[in-house]
Amino acid sequence: MKKIGFLSFGHWSPSQGSQTRSASDALLQSIDLAVAAEELGADGAFFRVHHFARQLASPFPLLATVGAKTSRIEIGTAVIDMRYENPLYMAEDAGAADIIAGGRLQLGLSRGSPEQVIDGWRYFGYRPADDETEADMARRHTEVFLDVLRGQGFAKPNAQPMFPNPDGLLRLEPHSEGLRERIWWGASTNATSVWAANLGMHLQSSTLKTDETGEPFHIQQANQIRAYRAAWKEAGHADEPRVSVSRSIFALVDDRDRAYFGRERQSTDQIGHIDPNTRSIFGRSYAAEPDRLVGELAKDEAIAEADTLLLTVPNQLGVDYNAHVIESILTLVAPALGWR
């Protein structure tokens, strides 16, 4: 069995052909797709966070609303860029959203990727320390966030408070018990996956990977997952680690599918640079008739290693079509692979 959810970047644009033409469309359609996915039997609704972009940004109002409108599905991010976050304020938002969702949040964090603007986190009021890189700053924010999620008091109370205080040092409220154990880290390198394992975060293996060996993407990703699990075991954590991978997968079952994604039948891994100094490998898409798709996916070592698969959806094609994409995988592909 494998958990299967969707990952939406929440793109919107008033361009020709887009059914998601505004920020309002992106948010409301995200909610509708999560509800539809739960009704179809999917296991997760995940959203990417980008700033200064025509995409989804501050995630917690969306996560809380999805939580209020669903009852079973996991709700999460993949990922939140921690360069931009105040970890204490974020802990309050996350605690509130998780309580509303009945303890179903699965929050994916990351050091971030190149953004729409130069050093966008500076506009949010953040600066790396003199001896830090921006990645170091993101990891520092993350460690503070993880610490306060434990629910331990740390703030000295006022001797004459406006309202009565409990005894001892005060913690942030609202505190959602168990959320600390549902935090994930989006990693594009083996080293950062090991760092995440040591801190007890689950792993969201990135949609790209720093090209470390020259091997196919799925093999590099599978090796990363194995290194992560070994580090988790060595760290001695009591619970079991979880791992997700994301893929663009389309079962070609009707004329719409073939028109939109028929050309992806010949998709291959791509090599590129996400910044001038970082050579990366980007995983292929999968598009084929269901029986052929089963055979291709069975060879993907990283999917085999992961317990959770997130289907990256083309959200601008509308809720109905994206629900069709999810349903096709759940009913025509997943059972043949033993995922259902």
C-alpha positions as CSV (number, residue, x, y, z in Angstrom):
1,M,0.0,0.0,0.0
2,K,1.1,3.5,-0.8
3,K,-0.4,6.9,0.2
4,I,-1.3,8.9,-2.9
5,G,-2.0,12.6,-2.9
6,F,-1.7,15.6,-5.1
7,L,0.7,18.5,-5.1
8,S,-0.5,21.8,-6.6
9,F,1.7,24.9,-7.2
10,G,-1.5,27.0,-7.5
11,H,-0.5,28.8,-10.6
12,W,-2.8,31.4,-11.9
13,S,-2.8,33.6,-14.9
14,P,-5.4,35.5,-17.0
15,S,-3.8,34.0,-20.2
16,Q,-5.7,32.2,-22.9
17,G,-6.6,28.7,-21.9
18,S,-6.1,29.1,-18.2
19,Q,-9.1,28.1,-16.0
20,T,-7.4,29.6,-13.0
21,R,-7.3,33.3,-13.9
22,S,-6.9,35.0,-10.5
23,A,-5.6,34.5,-7.0
24,S,-9.2,34.0,-6.0
25,D,-9.5,31.2,-8.5
26,A,-6.3,29.5,-7.3
27,L,-7.4,29.5,-3.7
28,L,-11.0,28.5,-4.2
29,Q,-10.2,25.8,-6.8
30,S,-7.5,24.4,-4.4
31,I,-10.1,23.9,-1.8
32,D,-12.5,22.3,-4.3
33,L,-9.8,20.0,-5.6
34,A,-8.9,18.8,-2.0
35,V,-12.6,18.0,-1.3
36,A,-12.9,16.2,-4.7
37,A,-9.6,14.2,-4.0
38,E,-10.9,13.1,-0.6
39,E,-14.2,11.9,-2.2
40,L,-12.2,10.0,-4.8
41,G,-10.2,8.2,-2.1
42,A,-6.9,10.0,-2.4
43,D,-4.8,10.4,0.8
44,G,-3.3,13.9,0.6
45,A,-3.7,17.5,-0.6
46,F,-0.4,19.3,-0.7
47,F,0.5,22.8,-1.8
48,R,3.7,24.6,-2.9
49,V,4.4,28.0,-1.4
50,H,6.1,30.8,-3.5
51,H,6.4,34.5,-2.8
52,F,6.1,37.4,-5.3
53,A,4.5,35.0,-7.8
54,R,1.2,34.3,-9.3
55,Q,1.0,31.2,-7.2
56,L,0.0,30.2,-3.7
57,A,1.7,32.1,-0.9
58,S,0.9,32.2,2.8
59,P,-0.5,28.7,3.2
60,F,-2.2,28.5,6.6
61,P,-5.6,30.1,5.7
62,L,-5.8,27.6,2.8
63,L,-4.8,24.7,5.0
64,A,-7.2,25.6,7.7
65,T,-10.1,25.9,5.2
66,V,-9.3,22.6,3.6
67,G,-9.2,21.1,7.1
68,A,-12.6,22.4,7.9
69,K,-14.1,21.1,4.7
70,T,-12.6,17.6,4.8
71,S,-12.5,14.9,7.4
72,R,-9.8,12.3,6.4
73,I,-7.3,13.5,3.9
74,E,-3.8,14.6,4.9
75,I,-3.2,18.3,4.3
76,G,0.2,19.7,3.8
77,T,2.8,21.9,2.1
78,A,5.6,20.9,-0.2
79,V,7.2,23.2,0.6
80,I,7.4,26.3,2.8
81,D,10.5,28.4,2.1
82,M,11.9,29.0,5.6
83,R,14.0,31.9,4.6
84,Y,10.8,34.0,4.7
85,E,9.3,32.7,7.9
86,N,9.1,34.1,11.5
87,P,9.2,30.7,13.2
88,L,7.3,31.7,16.3
89,Y,4.4,33.3,14.4
90,M,4.5,30.3,12.0
91,A,4.1,28.0,15.0
92,E,1.0,29.8,16.1
93,D,-0.5,29.7,12.6
94,A,0.4,26.0,12.2
95,G,-1.0,25.1,15.6
96,A,-4.3,26.8,14.8
97,A,-4.6,25.2,11.4
98,D,-3.8,21.7,12.7
99,I,-6.4,22.0,15.4
100,I,-9.0,23.0,12.9
101,A,-8.0,20.1,10.7
102,G,-8.2,17.6,13.6
103,G,-4.4,16.9,13.6
104,R,-4.1,16.2,9.9
105,L,-1.4,18.7,8.9
106,Q,1.8,17.4,7.3
107,L,4.0,20.4,6.9
108,G,6.9,20.3,4.4
109,L,9.6,22.9,4.9
110,S,12.7,23.8,2.9
111,R,15.6,26.2,2.5
112,G,13.9,27.4,-0.7
113,S,14.6,27.7,-4.3
114,P,15.4,30.7,-6.6
115,E,12.5,33.1,-6.4
116,Q,10.9,35.7,-8.6
117,V,12.8,38.6,-7.0
118,I,16.4,39.0,-5.8
119,D,16.8,38.1,-2.1
120,G,13.0,38.3,-1.6
121,W,13.3,37.4,2.1
122,R,15.0,40.7,2.7
123,Y,11.7,42.5,2.0
124,F,10.2,40.3,4.7
125,G,12.7,41.7,7.2
126,Y,15.2,38.8,7.4
127,R,18.9,38.9,7.0
128,P,21.5,36.1,7.4
129,A,23.9,36.6,10.3
130,D,27.4,37.7,9.3
131,D,28.7,34.2,9.3
132,E,25.6,32.7,7.6
133,T,24.4,31.9,4.1
134,E,20.7,32.3,3.3
135,A,20.4,28.5,3.5
136,D,21.9,28.6,7.0
137,M,19.3,31.2,8.0
138,A,16.5,28.9,6.7
139,R,17.8,26.0,8.7
140,R,18.2,28.2,11.8
141,H,14.5,29.3,11.4
142,T,13.6,25.7,11.1
143,E,15.3,24.6,14.2
144,V,13.6,27.3,16.2
145,F,10.2,26.3,14.7
146,L,10.8,22.6,15.6
147,D,11.8,23.6,19.2
148,V,8.7,25.7,19.9
149,L,6.4,23.0,18.5
150,R,7.4,20.8,21.4
151,G,5.1,22.8,23.5
152,Q,7.6,23.6,26.3
153,G,7.4,26.9,28.1
154,F,10.2,29.4,27.5
155,A,8.9,32.9,28.0
156,K,9.0,34.6,31.4
157,P,5.5,35.6,32.5
158,N,4.5,39.1,33.5
159,A,4.0,39.4,37.3
160,Q,0.9,41.4,36.7
161,P,-0.7,39.9,33.5
162,M,-3.9,41.0,31.9
163,F,-5.3,37.5,32.2
164,P,-4.4,34.7,34.7
165,N,-1.4,32.6,33.6
166,P,-0.7,28.9,34.2
167,D,2.3,28.2,36.4
168,G,5.8,28.4,35.1
169,L,7.2,29.6,31.8
170,L,4.8,30.2,29.0
171,R,4.6,28.5,25.6
172,L,3.1,29.6,22.4
173,E,-0.6,29.0,21.9
174,P,-2.5,27.4,20.4
175,H,-0.4,24.3,20.8
176,S,-1.3,21.3,18.7
177,E,-0.1,18.1,20.3
178,G,1.7,15.8,17.8
179,L,2.4,18.4,15.1
180,R,6.1,18.3,15.8
181,E,6.1,14.7,14.6
182,R,4.5,15.7,11.3
183,I,7.1,18.0,10.0
184,W,8.9,17.2,6.7
185,W,12.0,18.6,5.0
186,G,12.3,19.0,1.2
187,A,15.8,18.0,0.3
188,S,17.6,18.1,-3.0
189,T,20.9,16.6,-1.7
190,N,21.9,13.6,0.3
191,A,23.6,15.7,2.9
192,T,20.4,17.7,3.7
193,S,18.3,14.6,3.9
194,V,20.7,13.2,6.5
195,W,20.5,16.6,8.4
196,A,16.7,16.2,8.3
197,A,16.8,12.7,9.6
198,N,19.0,13.7,12.5
199,L,16.4,16.3,13.5
200,G,13.5,13.8,13.2
201,M,11.9,15.3,10.2
202,H,10.3,13.2,7.5
203,L,11.7,13.5,4.0
204,Q,10.1,15.1,0.9
205,S,12.6,14.2,-1.8
206,S,12.6,17.1,-4.1
207,T,11.3,17.3,-7.7
208,L,14.9,18.0,-8.6
209,K,18.2,16.8,-7.3
210,T,21.6,18.3,-7.3
211,D,23.3,16.1,-9.8
212,E,25.7,14.2,-7.6
213,T,26.5,11.0,-9.6
214,G,25.3,11.4,-13.2
215,E,22.9,8.5,-12.8
216,P,19.2,8.7,-13.8
217,F,17.1,10.9,-11.5
218,H,15.1,8.0,-9.9
219,I,18.3,6.1,-9.0
220,Q,19.9,9.2,-7.4
221,Q,16.7,9.9,-5.5
222,A,16.4,6.3,-4.3
223,N,19.9,6.4,-3.0
224,Q,19.1,9.7,-1.2
225,I,16.1,8.0,0.5
226,R,18.3,5.0,1.6
227,A,20.8,7.4,3.1
228,Y,18.1,9.2,4.9
229,R,16.6,6.1,6.3
230,A,20.0,4.9,7.5
231,A,20.6,8.2,9.2
232,W,17.2,8.1,10.9
233,K,17.9,4.6,12.2
234,E,21.3,5.7,13.5
235,A,19.8,8.7,15.2
236,G,17.6,6.3,17.3
237,H,14.2,8.0,16.7
238,A,11.4,6.0,18.2
239,D,8.9,6.5,15.4
240,E,9.1,5.4,11.8
241,P,10.3,7.9,9.1
242,R,8.1,8.8,6.2
243,V,9.2,9.6,2.7
244,S,7.4,11.3,-0.2
245,V,8.3,11.7,-3.8
246,S,6.5,13.9,-6.4
247,R,5.9,13.0,-10.0
248,S,3.9,14.3,-13.0
249,I,2.0,11.1,-14.0
250,F,-0.8,11.1,-16.6
251,A,-2.8,8.1,-17.7
252,L,-3.9,8.7,-21.3
253,V,-7.4,7.4,-21.3
254,D,-9.3,9.9,-23.5
255,D,-8.9,12.6,-26.1
256,R,-8.3,15.3,-23.5
257,D,-5.4,13.4,-22.0
258,R,-3.8,12.7,-25.3
259,A,-4.2,16.4,-26.4
260,Y,-2.7,17.8,-23.2
261,F,0.0,15.2,-22.5
262,G,0.4,12.8,-25.4
263,R,3.7,14.5,-26.3
264,E,5.1,13.5,-22.8
265,R,5.2,9.9,-23.8
266,Q,8.9,10.4,-24.7
267,S,9.8,12.4,-21.6
268,T,13.3,12.0,-20.2
269,D,15.3,13.4,-17.3
270,Q,16.6,16.9,-17.9
271,I,19.8,18.6,-16.7
272,G,19.8,22.3,-15.9
273,H,21.0,24.9,-13.5
274,I,18.6,26.4,-10.9
275,D,21.3,29.0,-10.3
276,P,24.7,29.7,-11.9
277,N,26.6,27.4,-9.6
278,T,24.2,24.5,-9.2
279,R,23.9,21.7,-11.8
280,S,20.7,19.8,-11.1
281,I,18.8,16.9,-12.6
282,F,15.0,17.1,-13.1
283,G,13.0,14.0,-13.2
284,R,11.0,12.9,-16.2
285,S,7.2,13.0,-16.5
286,Y,5.1,9.9,-17.1
287,A,2.4,9.8,-19.7
288,A,1.1,6.6,-21.4
289,E,-1.9,4.3,-21.6
290,P,-2.6,2.7,-18.2
291,D,-1.1,-0.7,-18.9
292,R,2.1,0.8,-20.3
293,L,2.2,3.3,-17.4
294,V,2.1,0.5,-14.9
295,G,5.2,-1.0,-16.5
296,E,7.1,2.3,-16.5
297,L,6.3,3.2,-13.0
298,A,7.3,-0.2,-11.7
299,K,10.9,0.5,-12.8
300,D,11.1,3.8,-10.8
301,E,13.3,2.9,-7.8
302,A,12.5,6.1,-5.9
303,I,8.7,5.6,-6.0
304,A,9.3,2.0,-4.8
305,E,11.3,3.4,-1.9
306,A,8.8,6.0,-0.8
307,D,5.6,5.4,1.2
308,T,3.9,8.5,-0.2
309,L,3.5,9.6,-3.9
310,L,2.4,13.1,-4.7
311,L,0.9,13.6,-8.1
312,T,1.9,17.1,-9.4
313,V,-1.2,18.4,-11.0
314,P,-1.7,21.0,-13.8
315,N,-4.0,23.1,-11.7
316,Q,-4.7,25.7,-14.5
317,L,-6.7,23.0,-16.4
318,G,-9.4,23.3,-13.8
319,V,-10.8,21.2,-10.9
320,D,-12.8,18.7,-13.0
321,Y,-9.9,17.8,-15.2
322,N,-7.5,17.5,-12.3
323,A,-9.9,15.3,-10.4
324,H,-10.0,13.1,-13.6
325,V,-6.2,12.9,-13.5
326,I,-6.2,11.8,-9.9
327,E,-9.0,9.3,-10.3
328,S,-7.3,7.7,-13.4
329,I,-4.2,7.0,-11.3
330,L,-6.2,5.7,-8.3
331,T,-8.4,3.4,-10.3
332,L,-6.5,2.4,-13.4
333,V,-2.8,2.4,-12.3
334,A,-2.4,2.1,-8.5
335,P,-4.2,-1.3,-8.0
336,A,-2.0,-3.0,-10.7
337,L,1.1,-1.8,-8.8
338,G,-0.1,-2.9,-5.4
339,W,-0.6,0.6,-4.2
340,R,-4.3,0.1,-3.6
